């Protein structure tokens, strides 16, 4: 076997996802993932500390969102800066089909769902620090992030189901729905 394999990490990720789907996360071993990818277990551990991390490796989304918040127009409110950043996430998302498959695998395994929540918490922490660097008080930053992440989750689930909509459009739509839910328009007086 050659010492260097082109796109080894991607092959491991695809092999793991396929095995997790067909035989389940718990019944899949690192050895099986490596073998399916045409690599060794040792190669697997160069990229991932354990089989769980195959689905969660990298900080591309976190890095992207933080950069977007930091580059946001200073005149935007913290909430607007976050929503704008979240609307650009599809620029770095993997193909929709892979994301849908990943979501199903995670939903079927409590340990993976817990890891997904931990990854989201890490992103929220990084975004809080980015807002604080913009001068937002820590408590307010955390509150705004929690609300923005709820909007993002709703928009992302819709985006995964609707290939014709952009994530930015769906983030704006979910934010408008929230605004209407918490401050419905005043009834018209006749």
C-alpha positions as CSV (number, residue, x, y, z in Angstrom):
1,X,0.0,0.0,0.0
2,X,1.4,3.5,-0.9
3,X,2.6,5.5,2.0
4,X,0.5,8.5,1.1
5,X,-3.1,8.2,0.0
6,X,-5.0,11.0,-1.8
7,X,-7.9,12.4,0.2
8,X,-7.4,9.8,3.0
9,X,-9.4,11.8,5.5
10,X,-12.3,12.2,3.1
11,X,-12.2,8.5,2.3
12,X,-12.3,7.6,6.0
13,X,-15.2,10.0,6.6
14,X,-17.2,8.5,3.7
15,X,-16.4,4.9,4.7
16,X,-17.4,5.6,8.3
17,X,-20.7,7.2,7.3
18,X,-21.5,4.3,5.0
19,X,-20.7,1.7,7.7
20,X,-22.6,3.7,10.4
21,X,-25.6,3.7,8.1
22,X,-25.5,0.0,7.2
23,X,-24.5,-1.6,10.5
24,X,-24.9,1.1,13.1
25,X,-22.4,3.2,15.0
26,X,-21.9,0.8,17.9
27,X,-21.2,-2.2,15.6
28,X,-18.7,-0.4,13.5
29,X,-15.0,-0.6,14.4
30,X,-12.1,1.6,13.5
31,X,-10.5,-1.4,11.8
32,X,-13.6,-1.7,9.6
33,X,-13.6,2.0,8.7
34,X,-9.9,1.9,7.8
35,X,-10.3,-1.3,5.7
36,X,-13.3,0.1,3.8
37,X,-11.3,3.2,3.0
38,X,-8.4,1.1,1.9
39,X,-6.2,2.4,4.7
40,X,-4.7,1.1,7.9
41,X,-5.9,1.7,11.5
42,X,-2.8,3.7,12.0
43,X,-3.8,6.0,9.2
44,X,-7.2,6.4,10.8
45,X,-5.6,7.6,14.0
46,X,-3.6,10.2,12.2
47,X,-6.8,12.0,11.3
48,X,-9.2,11.1,14.2
49,X,-8.7,10.3,17.9
50,X,-11.7,7.9,17.8
51,X,-14.6,6.8,15.5
52,X,-17.0,9.3,16.9
53,X,-14.8,12.2,15.7
54,X,-15.1,11.1,12.1
55,X,-18.5,12.9,12.0
56,X,-17.2,15.9,14.0
57,X,-13.7,16.6,12.9
58,X,-12.5,20.0,12.0
59,X,-13.4,23.5,13.0
60,X,-14.2,24.9,9.6
61,X,-17.8,26.0,10.5
62,X,-16.6,27.6,13.8
63,X,-13.7,29.4,12.1
64,X,-16.0,30.6,9.3
65,X,-18.7,31.9,11.6
66,X,-16.3,33.7,13.9
67,X,-14.6,35.3,10.9
68,X,-17.9,36.4,9.6
69,X,-18.9,38.0,12.9
70,X,-15.6,39.7,13.3
71,X,-15.8,41.1,9.7
72,X,-19.5,42.2,10.1
73,X,-20.3,45.9,9.6
74,X,-19.9,47.6,13.0
75,X,-23.3,49.3,12.6
76,X,-25.0,45.9,12.7
77,X,-26.5,44.8,16.1
78,X,-25.0,41.7,17.6
79,X,-28.1,39.8,16.6
80,X,-27.9,41.0,13.0
81,X,-24.2,40.2,12.8
82,X,-24.9,36.7,14.0
83,X,-27.8,36.1,11.7
84,X,-25.7,37.4,8.7
85,X,-22.9,35.0,9.7
86,X,-25.2,32.1,10.1
87,X,-26.7,32.7,6.7
88,X,-23.3,32.3,5.1
89,X,-22.7,28.8,6.6
90,X,-23.7,27.0,3.4
91,X,-20.6,28.4,1.8
92,X,-18.6,25.8,3.7
93,X,-21.2,23.0,4.2
94,X,-20.6,19.7,2.6
95,X,-23.0,18.4,-0.1
96,X,-26.5,18.4,1.2
97,X,-26.9,14.6,0.6
98,X,-23.9,13.9,2.9
99,X,-25.3,16.3,5.6
100,X,-28.7,14.6,5.5
101,X,-27.0,11.2,5.9
102,X,-24.9,12.5,8.8
103,X,-27.9,14.0,10.5
104,X,-29.7,10.6,10.4
105,X,-26.7,8.7,11.8
106,X,-26.3,11.2,14.6
107,X,-30.1,11.1,15.5
108,X,-29.9,7.3,15.7
109,X,-27.2,7.3,18.4
110,X,-27.4,9.1,21.7
111,X,-23.6,9.3,22.1
112,X,-23.3,11.0,18.8
113,X,-26.2,13.3,19.5
114,X,-24.5,14.3,22.8
115,X,-21.2,15.0,20.8
116,X,-23.2,17.1,18.3
117,X,-24.5,19.2,21.2
118,X,-21.0,19.6,22.6
119,X,-19.7,20.7,19.1
120,X,-22.6,23.2,19.0
121,X,-21.6,24.5,22.5
122,X,-18.0,24.9,21.3
123,X,-19.2,27.0,18.4
124,X,-21.5,29.1,20.7
125,X,-18.5,29.7,23.0
126,X,-16.3,30.9,20.1
127,X,-19.1,33.2,18.8
128,X,-19.6,34.6,22.3
129,X,-15.9,35.5,22.4
130,X,-16.2,37.1,18.9
131,X,-19.2,39.2,20.1
132,X,-17.3,40.2,23.2
133,X,-14.4,41.4,21.1
134,X,-17.1,43.6,19.3
135,X,-17.9,45.2,22.7
136,X,-20.9,43.1,23.7
137,X,-21.3,42.3,27.4
138,X,-20.8,38.5,28.0
139,X,-24.3,37.9,29.3
140,X,-25.9,39.7,26.4
141,X,-23.6,37.9,24.0
142,X,-24.7,34.5,25.3
143,X,-28.4,35.4,25.2
144,X,-28.1,36.6,21.6
145,X,-26.2,33.5,20.5
146,X,-28.8,31.2,22.1
147,X,-31.6,32.9,20.2
148,X,-29.6,33.0,16.9
149,X,-28.7,29.3,17.2
150,X,-32.3,28.4,17.7
151,X,-33.1,30.3,14.5
152,X,-30.2,28.6,12.7
153,X,-31.3,25.2,13.7
154,X,-34.8,25.8,12.3
155,X,-33.4,27.3,9.1
156,X,-30.8,24.5,8.7
157,X,-33.4,21.8,9.0
158,X,-35.5,23.5,6.4
159,X,-32.5,24.1,4.1
160,X,-31.7,20.3,4.2
161,X,-35.2,19.5,3.2
162,X,-35.6,22.3,0.5
163,X,-32.8,22.3,-2.1
164,X,-34.3,25.4,-3.8
165,X,-33.9,27.7,-0.8
166,X,-30.7,29.4,0.3
167,X,-29.7,29.2,3.9
168,X,-29.6,33.0,4.1
169,X,-33.2,33.2,3.0
170,X,-34.3,30.6,5.5
171,X,-32.4,32.2,8.4
172,X,-34.2,35.5,7.6
173,X,-37.5,33.7,7.4
174,X,-37.0,32.0,10.7
175,X,-35.9,35.3,12.3
176,X,-39.1,36.9,11.0
177,X,-41.2,34.1,12.4
178,X,-39.6,34.5,15.8
179,X,-40.2,38.3,15.7
180,X,-43.8,37.7,14.8
181,X,-44.2,35.1,17.5
182,X,-42.9,37.3,20.3
183,X,-44.3,40.6,19.0
184,X,-47.3,39.9,16.8
185,X,-48.5,42.9,14.8
186,X,-51.1,45.1,16.7
187,X,-54.6,44.4,15.6
188,X,-56.1,47.0,13.3
189,X,-58.7,49.3,14.8
190,X,-61.8,49.9,12.8
